[in-house]
């Protein structure tokens, strides 16, 4: 033997249920939402903004803040407040570095709106809602019969 010790692992560290980046994302979302709510009094363009999520890079250099809806006035307001929002993060959180913020519309919200538009354009049968699936267990329609025609639905 050469006397070399095997490399130590960090198996003794307690593991948390989720990654550090996910925890940082959630804390950033909370701090930013609180700050935007406070700043709404000064700038009415921030009134209808909702932060749906934050995606921070693992090195904490940049973070993309996902918003539910962003028009041109909101984009301008967020650009003007970016530095003060970063300062609030720096004051409230103990991070190695404060991420540079970018703001973007949440693509999931746009996709959801698109799906709703498609569903709204579907032809509707008399009395049938396209969002409600018939024949599912527990919905009261499985095996139902139409009493006026004696038809059992199948």
C-alpha positions in Angstrom: 0.0 0.0 0.0 1.1 3.5 -0.7 -0.6 5.0 2.3 -3.1 7.0 0.2 -6.5 7.5 1.7 -9.6 7.0 -0.4 -11.3 10.2 -1.5 -13.9 11.3 1.0 -17.5 11.6 -0.2 -20.1 13.8 1.1 -22.5 11.0 1.9 -22.8 12.3 5.4 -24.5 15.5 4.3 -28.3 15.4 4.9 -30.1 15.6 1.6 -33.0 17.9 1.0 -36.0 17.0 -1.1 -35.0 19.3 -3.9 -32.1 21.0 -5.5 -30.5 24.2 -4.3 -31.4 26.0 -7.5 -35.1 25.1 -7.0 -34.9 26.5 -3.4 -33.2 29.7 -4.7 -35.8 30.1 -7.5 -38.7 29.9 -4.9 -37.1 32.4 -2.5 -36.3 34.8 -5.4 -39.9 34.5 -6.5 -41.2 35.4 -3.0 -38.8 38.4 -2.6 -39.6 39.8 -6.1 -43.4 39.3 -5.7 -43.3 41.2 -2.3 -41.2 44.0 -3.8 -43.4 44.4 -6.9 -46.4 44.6 -4.6 -44.8 47.4 -2.7 -43.7 49.2 -5.8 -47.2 49.0 -7.3 -48.2 52.0 -5.2 -45.6 54.1 -7.0 -46.1 52.7 -10.5 -49.6 51.6 -11.6 -48.2 49.7 -14.6 -47.2 46.9 -12.1 -50.8 46.4 -11.0 -51.7 43.4 -13.0 -48.4 41.6 -13.0 -48.0 38.1 -11.5 -44.7 36.3 -11.1 -45.4 32.7 -12.2 -41.8 31.5 -11.6 -38.1 32.2 -11.5 -35.4 30.2 -13.4 -32.0 31.0 -11.9 -28.8 29.6 -13.5 -26.9 27.3 -11.2 -24.0 29.8 -11.0 -26.5 32.5 -9.9 -25.3 35.0 -12.5 -28.6 35.4 -14.2 -32.2 34.7 -13.4 -35.2 34.8 -15.7 -38.4 36.0 -14.0 -41.5 34.6 -15.7 -44.5 36.8 -15.7 -48.2 35.9 -16.4 -48.7 38.7 -18.9 -46.5 41.5 -20.1 -47.5 44.4 -22.3 -45.1 47.2 -23.4 -45.9 49.4 -20.4 -45.0 46.5 -18.0 -41.8 45.7 -19.9 -40.7 49.4 -19.5 -41.6 49.5 -15.8 -39.7 46.3 -15.1 -36.7 47.5 -17.0 -36.7 50.7 -15.0 -37.0 48.8 -11.7 -34.6 46.0 -12.4 -31.7 47.5 -10.5 -33.8 48.3 -7.4 -35.2 44.7 -7.5 -31.7 43.3 -7.6 -30.8 45.5 -4.7 -33.7 44.2 -2.7 -32.6 40.6 -3.4 -29.1 41.5 -2.2 -30.4 43.1 1.0 -32.8 40.2 1.9 -31.0 37.1 0.8 -27.6 35.8 1.6 -26.3 34.6 -1.7 -22.8 34.3 -3.1 -23.8 36.7 -5.8 -27.0 38.5 -6.8 -28.4 37.4 -10.1 -28.9 39.8 -12.9 -32.6 39.8 -13.6 -34.3 39.3 -17.0 -38.1 39.4 -17.4 -40.1 37.3 -19.8 -43.7 36.2 -20.4 -44.3 32.7 -19.1 -44.7 30.4 -22.1 -47.0 28.1 -20.1 -49.5 30.9 -19.7 -49.5 31.6 -23.5 -49.9 27.8 -24.2 -52.8 27.6 -21.8 -54.5 30.6 -23.4 -54.0 28.9 -26.9 -55.6 25.7 -25.6 -58.6 27.6 -24.3 -59.0 29.4 -27.6 -59.0 26.0 -29.5 -61.5 24.5 -27.1 -63.7 27.6 -27.4 -63.8 27.1 -31.2 -64.8 23.4 -31.0 -68.4 22.8 -32.2 -70.6 22.1 -29.2 -73.3 19.5 -29.3 -76.6 20.3 -27.6 -76.0 20.4 -23.9 -72.5 18.9 -24.1 -69.6 20.8 -22.6 -66.3 20.0 -24.4 -64.4 20.3 -21.2 -66.4 17.6 -19.4 -65.7 14.0 -20.4 -68.7 11.7 -20.2 -68.6 8.2 -19.0 -65.9 8.6 -16.3 -66.3 6.7 -13.1 -67.8 8.8 -10.4 -69.1 11.6 -12.6 -72.6 10.3 -12.6 -72.8 9.7 -16.4 -71.3 6.3 -16.6 -73.9 3.8 -17.8 -76.6 6.5 -17.8 -79.6 5.9 -19.9 -81.6 8.4 -21.9 -85.1 7.9 -20.4 -86.9 9.6 -23.3 -85.6 7.2 -26.0 -84.7 4.1 -23.9 -81.2 4.4 -25.3 -78.5 3.2 -23.0 -75.8 5.5 -24.5 -74.0 2.7 -26.4 
